[in-house]
Amino acid sequence: MNCGGKMTLFDGSAGETYRIESICGTVRARLSELGFNPGCEIKILNKQHTDMMVVNCRESHIALRKEEAQCIHITPVKD
């Protein structure tokens, strides 16, 4: 589920840091409770599997399914 054709977290690369721009879909409330909110910086730690990834969000490591990651719109954070 890619809402609006924007870059999603699932499009990102391991080792890179991104800023959340928005979250769409029915998982918005659940992700918000985990700390995924607009403006938050997240880093992709592991993206070796085709349908899941591990990210660092607010000092926590969280595993996300592809369907969840595709609902998180991001922009790259420049060093």
C-alpha positions in Angstrom: 0.0 0.0 0.0 1.7 3.1 -1.2 -0.4 6.2 -0.4 0.2 9.0 -2.8 3.3 7.9 -4.6 5.7 9.5 -2.1 9.0 7.8 -0.9 8.1 5.3 1.8 10.2 3.7 4.5 10.3 0.5 2.6 11.9 2.3 -0.4 14.8 3.4 1.9 18.2 1.8 2.3 19.8 0.0 5.2 22.2 2.3 7.2 20.5 5.5 6.1 18.5 7.9 8.3 15.2 9.4 7.3 12.6 11.9 8.7 9.0 10.8 8.8 6.8 13.2 6.8 3.4 11.5 7.2 1.8 8.1 7.9 -1.2 6.8 6.0 -3.5 3.8 6.2 -5.1 1.9 9.0 -1.8 1.3 10.9 -1.4 5.0 11.7 -2.6 4.7 15.3 -0.5 1.6 16.1 2.6 3.2 14.6 2.0 6.4 16.5 1.9 4.5 19.8 5.3 3.0 18.9 6.7 6.5 18.4 6.5 6.8 14.7 5.3 10.4 14.3 5.9 13.1 11.7 9.2 14.8 12.3 10.8 11.8 14.0 14.1 10.6 12.6 14.5 6.8 12.0 17.4 4.7 10.8 17.0 1.5 8.8 19.2 -1.1 10.6 18.4 -4.2 8.6 16.6 -4.8 5.4 17.7 -8.3 4.3 14.3 -9.9 4.1 11.9 -9.1 1.3 8.9 -8.6 3.5 10.3 -7.0 6.7 12.8 -4.6 8.1 14.3 -3.5 11.4 14.5 0.2 12.2 15.7 2.4 15.1 13.0 4.8 16.2 13.5 6.8 19.4 16.2 4.6 20.8 14.2 1.4 20.2 14.8 -1.3 17.6 11.4 -2.2 15.9 10.7 -4.8 13.3 8.1 -3.7 10.6 6.3 -5.6 8.0 6.4 -4.4 4.4 2.8 -3.4 4.6 3.5 -1.1 7.6 6.7 0.4 6.2 4.9 1.3 2.9 2.5 3.5 4.9 5.3 5.7 6.3 6.3 8.6 4.0 9.9 9.8 4.5 12.6 12.2 3.3 16.3 11.6 3.6 18.2 13.3 6.4 21.4 15.0 5.1 24.5 14.7 7.2 
